């Protein structure tokens, strides 16, 4: 079994790659890191917390 995380950037990040985060989804956690400094340790949040965050971010972006 592999413990490698599959990191990805949002499709909204654009092609420049500036000021982006990368996310890796796991069964019970979401890992988040700076795309420009991938050597720094990522922070981890629960899937519930990530869901609340993305819902909030989506609703404020539409306002």
SERO-4910 file (N, C-alpha, C, O; in steps of 0.05 Angstrom, whole numbers):
BEGIN
 pado doro    nc1    nc2    nc3   cac1   cac2   cac3    cc1    cc2    cc3    oc1    oc2    oc3
  Unk    A     17    -24      0      0      0      0     18     25      0     36     27     16
  Unk    A     12     44    -17     27     68    -20     17     89      0     -7     92      4
  Unk    A     36    104     11     28    126     29     33    153     15     29    174     28
  Unk    A     40    153    -11     43    177    -26     16    192    -28     -4    179    -33
  Unk    A     17    218    -25     -7    234    -29     -8    244    -57     13    250    -69
  Unk    A    -31    245    -69    -35    255    -96    -43    285    -94    -66    291    -90
  Unk    A    -23    303    -97    -28    331    -95    -39    343   -121    -32    334   -143
  Unk    A    -57    362   -118    -68    376   -142    -74    405   -135    -78    412   -111
  Unk    A    -75    421   -156    -83    450   -153   -111    453   -164   -119    438   -182
  Unk    A   -125    473   -155   -151    479   -166   -149    488   -195   -129    499   -203
  Unk    A   -170    482   -210   -171    491   -238   -173    521   -240   -168    533   -261
  Unk    A   -180    534   -217   -181    563   -217   -154    576   -212   -152    600   -212
  Unk    A   -133    560   -208   -107    571   -202    -94    586   -225    -77    603   -221
  Unk    A   -101    579   -249    -89    592   -272    -63    578   -280    -54    559   -266
  Unk    A    -51    586   -301    -27    573   -311     -2    584   -299     19    571   -301
  Unk    A     -2    608   -287     22    619   -276     32    605   -251     56    605   -246
  Unk    A     14    594   -235     21    580   -211     29    597   -188     38    587   -167
  Unk    A     25    623   -190     31    641   -167     10    640   -146    -14    637   -152
  Unk    A     19    641   -121      1    643    -98    -20    621    -97    -44    627    -93
  Unk    A    -12    597   -101    -30    574   -102    -25    556    -78     -4    556    -66
  Unk    A    -45    541    -72    -42    519    -53    -47    493    -69    -60    492    -90
  Unk    A    -36    471    -58    -41    445    -68    -56    429    -47    -51    434    -23
  Unk    A    -73    411    -55    -89    396    -37    -86    366    -43    -84    358    -66
  Unk    A    -86    350    -22    -85    321    -25   -108    310     -8   -108    314     16
  Unk    A   -126    296    -20   -149    284     -6   -142    256      4   -129    241     -9
  Unk    A   -151    251     28   -148    225     40   -175    217     52   -193    234     55
  Unk    A   -178    193     60   -204    183     70   -215    200     93   -239    207     93
  Unk    A   -198    207    112   -208    221    136   -195    248    140   -198    260    161
  Unk    A   -180    258    120   -166    284    124   -160    296     97   -160    283     76
  Unk    A   -156    322     97   -148    337     74   -121    351     81   -119    365    101
  Unk    A   -101    347     64    -75    359     68    -72    383     50    -80    382     26
  Unk    A    -61    405     60    -58    429     45    -30    440     48    -18    440     69
  Unk    A    -18    448     25      9    459     25     12    481      5     -4    485    -13
  Unk    A     33    497      9     41    519     -9     53    507    -34     72    492    -32
  Unk    A     43    514    -57     53    502    -82     81    512    -89     95    498   -104
  Unk    A     89    535    -78    116    545    -84    137    534    -65    161    535    -71
  Unk    A    129    523    -42    148    513    -23    138    486    -13    129    483     10
  Unk    A    140    466    -30    130    440    -23    147    425     -3    138    404      7
  Unk    A    170    435      4    186    423     25    175    429     53    181    414     72
  Unk    A    160    450     56    148    457     82    126    436     88    113    426     70
  Unk    A    123    429    113    103    410    120     75    420    114     69    444    120
  Unk    A     58    404    104     30    412     99     15    413    125     23    402    145
  Unk    A     -8    427    125    -25    425    148    -49    407    140    -55    404    117
  Unk    A    -61    396    160    -82    376    156   -107    384    170   -106    393    193
  Unk    A   -130    382    156   -156    387    168   -174    363    163   -169    347    146
  Unk    A   -195    362    179   -214    340    175   -230    345    150   -231    368    140
  Unk    A   -241    324    139   -257    327    115   -282    345    120   -291    359    102
  Unk    A   -292    343    144   -315    360    152   -307    390    152   -322    406    141
  Unk    A   -285    396    164   -275    424    164   -270    434    136   -276    457    130
  Unk    A   -258    417    119   -252    425     91   -278    430     76   -280    449     61
  Unk    A   -298    414     80   -324    417     67   -336    444     76   -347    458     59
  Unk    A   -335    450    101   -346    476    111   -331    499     99   -343    519     90
  Unk    A   -304    497     98   -287    518     86   -294    523     57   -298    545     48
  Unk    A   -295    501     41   -300    505     12   -328    515      7   -333    530    -12
  Unk    A   -348    507     23   -375    517     20   -375    547     26   -388    563     11
  Unk    A   -362    555     47   -361    584     54   -346    600     32   -356    621     24
  Unk    A   -323    590     23   -308    604      2   -324    606    -23   -323    627    -37
  Unk    A   -339    585    -30   -356    586    -54   -378    606    -52   -384    621    -71
  Unk    A   -391    607    -28   -413    626    -25   -404    655    -24   -418    672    -34
  Unk    A   -380    660    -13   -370    688    -12   -360    697    -40   -361    721    -46
  Unk    A   -350    678    -56   -340    685    -82   -363    692   -101   -359    708   -120
  Unk    A   -387    682    -96   -410    688   -112   -424    714   -104   -441    724   -119
  Unk    A   -416    725    -81   -429    749    -71   -419    774    -85   -428    796    -79
***
